[in-house]
Amino acid sequence: MDELSCSRCKRFVKNEKVMIEADGKTIVCEKCLVDSKPAMGKHGKLN
């Protein structure tokens, strides 16, 4: 599990903070996570 790539921007994330979604497979890098925070609130899909 050394080659992680963000499921949103498809960028490889090595020594970065990543969030792994509840399914355990979906990886989101911090950059996309920050970008998506306002959008997530609109859909009401915060776990």
Jmol script that loads the backbone (N, CA, C; Angstrom):
load data "model"
ATOM      1  N   MET A   1       0.830  -1.208   0.000  1.00  0.00           N
ATOM      2  CA  MET A   1       0.000   0.000   0.000  1.00  0.00           C
ATOM      3  C   MET A   1       0.861   1.254   0.000  1.00  0.00           C
ATOM      4  N   ASP A   2       1.942   1.239  -0.787  1.00  0.00           N
ATOM      5  CA  ASP A   2       2.802   2.422  -0.799  1.00  0.00           C
ATOM      6  C   ASP A   2       2.402   3.380  -1.909  1.00  0.00           C
ATOM      7  N   GLU A   3       1.692   2.898  -2.930  1.00  0.00           N
ATOM      8  CA  GLU A   3       1.261   3.769  -4.028  1.00  0.00           C
ATOM      9  C   GLU A   3      -0.223   4.091  -3.877  1.00  0.00           C
ATOM     10  N   LEU A   4      -0.511   5.129  -3.136  1.00  0.00           N
ATOM     11  CA  LEU A   4      -1.895   5.535  -2.956  1.00  0.00           C
ATOM     12  C   LEU A   4      -2.197   6.656  -3.934  1.00  0.00           C
ATOM     13  N   SER A   5      -3.357   6.604  -4.533  1.00  0.00           N
ATOM     14  CA  SER A   5      -3.751   7.716  -5.388  1.00  0.00           C
ATOM     15  C   SER A   5      -5.129   8.201  -4.967  1.00  0.00           C
ATOM     16  N   CYS A   6      -5.296   9.493  -5.052  1.00  0.00           N
ATOM     17  CA  CYS A   6      -6.560  10.103  -4.664  1.00  0.00           C
ATOM     18  C   CYS A   6      -7.643   9.699  -5.652  1.00  0.00           C
ATOM     19  N   SER A   7      -8.792   9.325  -5.132  1.00  0.00           N
ATOM     20  CA  SER A   7      -9.867   8.872  -6.009  1.00  0.00           C
ATOM     21  C   SER A   7     -10.525  10.027  -6.750  1.00  0.00           C
ATOM     22  N   ARG A   8     -10.267  11.261  -6.311  1.00  0.00           N
ATOM     23  CA  ARG A   8     -10.895  12.401  -6.984  1.00  0.00           C
ATOM     24  C   ARG A   8      -9.980  13.028  -8.027  1.00  0.00           C
ATOM     25  N   CYS A   9      -8.753  13.364  -7.630  1.00  0.00           N
ATOM     26  CA  CYS A   9      -7.874  14.054  -8.578  1.00  0.00           C
ATOM     27  C   CYS A   9      -6.887  13.100  -9.249  1.00  0.00           C
ATOM     28  N   LYS A  10      -6.901  11.813  -8.853  1.00  0.00           N
ATOM     29  CA  LYS A  10      -6.053  10.768  -9.446  1.00  0.00           C
ATOM     30  C   LYS A  10      -4.560  11.017  -9.265  1.00  0.00           C
ATOM     31  N   ARG A  11      -4.224  11.946  -8.356  1.00  0.00           N
ATOM     32  CA  ARG A  11      -2.840  12.277  -8.083  1.00  0.00           C
ATOM     33  C   ARG A  11      -2.278  11.262  -7.095  1.00  0.00           C
ATOM     34  N   PHE A  12      -1.028  10.864  -7.273  1.00  0.00           N
ATOM     35  CA  PHE A  12      -0.430   9.958  -6.296  1.00  0.00           C
ATOM     36  C   PHE A  12      -0.099  10.735  -5.039  1.00  0.00           C
ATOM     37  N   VAL A  13      -0.505  10.197  -3.911  1.00  0.00           N
ATOM     38  CA  VAL A  13      -0.235  10.848  -2.636  1.00  0.00           C
ATOM     39  C   VAL A  13       0.670   9.934  -1.828  1.00  0.00           C
ATOM     40  N   LYS A  14       1.873  10.426  -1.542  1.00  0.00           N
ATOM     41  CA  LYS A  14       2.814   9.573  -0.826  1.00  0.00           C
ATOM     42  C   LYS A  14       2.873   9.932   0.645  1.00  0.00           C
ATOM     43  N   ASN A  15       3.555  10.998   0.983  1.00  0.00           N
ATOM     44  CA  ASN A  15       3.709  11.347   2.391  1.00  0.00           C
ATOM     45  C   ASN A  15       2.773  12.491   2.752  1.00  0.00           C
ATOM     46  N   GLU A  16       1.516  12.305   2.422  1.00  0.00           N
ATOM     47  CA  GLU A  16       0.523  13.330   2.704  1.00  0.00           C
ATOM     48  C   GLU A  16      -0.553  12.758   3.595  1.00  0.00           C
ATOM     49  N   LYS A  17      -1.294  13.650   4.209  1.00  0.00           N
ATOM     50  CA  LYS A  17      -2.459  13.198   4.966  1.00  0.00           C
ATOM     51  C   LYS A  17      -3.541  12.830   3.965  1.00  0.00           C
ATOM     52  N   VAL A  18      -4.061  11.638   4.103  1.00  0.00           N
ATOM     53  CA  VAL A  18      -5.173  11.236   3.253  1.00  0.00           C
ATOM     54  C   VAL A  18      -6.313  10.765   4.136  1.00  0.00           C
ATOM     55  N   MET A  19      -7.505  10.867   3.616  1.00  0.00           N
ATOM     56  CA  MET A  19      -8.660  10.341   4.335  1.00  0.00           C
ATOM     57  C   MET A  19      -9.155   9.122   3.586  1.00  0.00           C
ATOM     58  N   ILE A  20      -9.377   8.043   4.304  1.00  0.00           N
ATOM     59  CA  ILE A  20      -9.914   6.840   3.676  1.00  0.00           C
ATOM     60  C   ILE A  20     -11.393   6.769   4.015  1.00  0.00           C
ATOM     61  N   GLU A  21     -12.200   6.663   2.966  1.00  0.00           N
ATOM     62  CA  GLU A  21     -13.644   6.655   3.141  1.00  0.00           C
ATOM     63  C   GLU A  21     -14.092   5.398   3.878  1.00  0.00           C
ATOM     64  N   ALA A  22     -15.356   5.366   4.235  1.00  0.00           N
ATOM     65  CA  ALA A  22     -15.900   4.272   5.048  1.00  0.00           C
ATOM     66  C   ALA A  22     -15.758   2.911   4.363  1.00  0.00           C
ATOM     67  N   ASP A  23     -15.732   2.892   3.036  1.00  0.00           N
ATOM     68  CA  ASP A  23     -15.610   1.593   2.346  1.00  0.00           C
ATOM     69  C   ASP A  23     -14.197   1.020   2.427  1.00  0.00           C
ATOM     70  N   GLY A  24     -13.244   1.847   2.903  1.00  0.00           N
ATOM     71  CA  GLY A  24     -11.891   1.360   3.103  1.00  0.00           C
ATOM     72  C   GLY A  24     -11.039   1.346   1.845  1.00  0.00           C
ATOM     73  N   LYS A  25     -11.613   1.704   0.702  1.00  0.00           N
ATOM     74  CA  LYS A  25     -10.867   1.680  -0.555  1.00  0.00           C
ATOM     75  C   LYS A  25     -10.709   3.063  -1.153  1.00  0.00           C
ATOM     76  N   THR A  26     -11.676   3.917  -0.900  1.00  0.00           N
ATOM     77  CA  THR A  26     -11.664   5.240  -1.513  1.00  0.00           C
ATOM     78  C   THR A  26     -10.746   6.167  -0.732  1.00  0.00           C
ATOM     79  N   ILE A  27      -9.738   6.673  -1.400  1.00  0.00           N
ATOM     80  CA  ILE A  27      -8.767   7.542  -0.753  1.00  0.00           C
ATOM     81  C   ILE A  27      -8.918   8.956  -1.291  1.00  0.00           C
ATOM     82  N   VAL A  28      -8.991   9.904  -0.383  1.00  0.00           N
ATOM     83  CA  VAL A  28      -9.130  11.294  -0.774  1.00  0.00           C
ATOM     84  C   VAL A  28      -7.989  12.078  -0.146  1.00  0.00           C
ATOM     85  N   CYS A  29      -7.238  12.802  -0.964  1.00  0.00           N
ATOM     86  CA  CYS A  29      -6.123  13.574  -0.424  1.00  0.00           C
ATOM     87  C   CYS A  29      -6.645  14.821   0.277  1.00  0.00           C
ATOM     88  N   GLU A  30      -5.789  15.400   1.093  1.00  0.00           N
ATOM     89  CA  GLU A  30      -6.204  16.543   1.906  1.00  0.00           C
ATOM     90  C   GLU A  30      -6.658  17.711   1.038  1.00  0.00           C
ATOM     91  N   LYS A  31      -6.002  17.891  -0.100  1.00  0.00           N
ATOM     92  CA  LYS A  31      -6.348  18.990  -0.994  1.00  0.00           C
ATOM     93  C   LYS A  31      -7.793  18.857  -1.490  1.00  0.00           C
ATOM     94  N   CYS A  32      -8.144  17.661  -1.942  1.00  0.00           N
ATOM     95  CA  CYS A  32      -9.511  17.447  -2.423  1.00  0.00           C
ATOM     96  C   CYS A  32     -10.504  17.518  -1.277  1.00  0.00           C
ATOM     97  N   LEU A  33     -10.081  17.048  -0.115  1.00  0.00           N
ATOM     98  CA  LEU A  33     -10.954  17.071   1.043  1.00  0.00           C
ATOM     99  C   LEU A  33     -11.310  18.509   1.403  1.00  0.00           C
ATOM    100  N   VAL A  34     -10.316  19.385   1.399  1.00  0.00           N
ATOM    101  CA  VAL A  34     -10.547  20.794   1.705  1.00  0.00           C
ATOM    102  C   VAL A  34     -11.423  21.419   0.630  1.00  0.00           C
ATOM    103  N   ASP A  35     -11.153  21.082  -0.633  1.00  0.00           N
ATOM    104  CA  ASP A  35     -11.935  21.630  -1.745  1.00  0.00           C
ATOM    105  C   ASP A  35     -13.402  21.211  -1.663  1.00  0.00           C
ATOM    106  N   SER A  36     -13.654  20.004  -1.154  1.00  0.00           N
ATOM    107  CA  SER A  36     -15.000  19.461  -1.215  1.00  0.00           C
ATOM    108  C   SER A  36     -15.825  19.754   0.036  1.00  0.00           C
ATOM    109  N   LYS A  37     -15.214  20.348   1.054  1.00  0.00           N
ATOM    110  CA  LYS A  37     -15.959  20.552   2.300  1.00  0.00           C
ATOM    111  C   LYS A  37     -17.229  21.385   2.128  1.00  0.00           C
ATOM    112  N   PRO A  38     -17.189  22.522   1.445  1.00  0.00           N
ATOM    113  CA  PRO A  38     -18.434  23.284   1.279  1.00  0.00           C
ATOM    114  C   PRO A  38     -19.473  22.512   0.473  1.00  0.00           C
ATOM    115  N   ALA A  39     -19.042  21.780  -0.528  1.00  0.00           N
ATOM    116  CA  ALA A  39     -19.961  21.021  -1.369  1.00  0.00           C
ATOM    117  C   ALA A  39     -20.622  19.891  -0.571  1.00  0.00           C
ATOM    118  N   MET A  40     -19.833  19.238   0.283  1.00  0.00           N
ATOM    119  CA  MET A  40     -20.369  18.147   1.092  1.00  0.00           C
ATOM    120  C   MET A  40     -21.501  18.635   1.987  1.00  0.00           C
ATOM    121  N   GLY A  41     -21.321  19.837   2.541  1.00  0.00           N
ATOM    122  CA  GLY A  41     -22.339  20.383   3.421  1.00  0.00           C
ATOM    123  C   GLY A  41     -23.678  20.561   2.720  1.00  0.00           C
ATOM    124  N   LYS A  42     -23.630  20.952   1.458  1.00  0.00           N
ATOM    125  CA  LYS A  42     -24.853  21.165   0.688  1.00  0.00           C
ATOM    126  C   LYS A  42     -25.641  19.868   0.523  1.00  0.00           C
ATOM    127  N   HIS A  43     -24.909  18.775   0.288  1.00  0.00           N
ATOM    128  CA  HIS A  43     -25.583  17.492   0.073  1.00  0.00           C
ATOM    129  C   HIS A  43     -25.960  16.809   1.386  1.00  0.00           C
ATOM    130  N   GLY A  44     -25.411  17.310   2.490  1.00  0.00           N
ATOM    131  CA  GLY A  44     -25.706  16.714   3.781  1.00  0.00           C
ATOM    132  C   GLY A  44     -25.181  15.303   3.917  1.00  0.00           C
ATOM    133  N   LYS A  45     -24.006  15.041   3.312  1.00  0.00           N
ATOM    134  CA  LYS A  45     -23.472  13.684   3.309  1.00  0.00           C
ATOM    135  C   LYS A  45     -22.225  13.553   4.180  1.00  0.00           C
ATOM    136  N   LEU A  46     -22.195  14.215   5.300  1.00  0.00           N
ATOM    137  CA  LEU A  46     -21.041  14.072   6.183  1.00  0.00           C
ATOM    138  C   LEU A  46     -21.275  12.893   7.105  1.00  0.00           C
ATOM    139  N   ASN A  47     -20.259  12.015   7.224  1.00  0.00           N
ATOM    140  CA  ASN A  47     -20.449  10.881   8.131  1.00  0.00           C
ATOM    141  C   ASN A  47     -19.903  11.274   9.483  1.00  0.00           C
TER     142      ASN A  47
END
end "model"
wireframe off; spacefill off
backbone 0.3
color backbone group
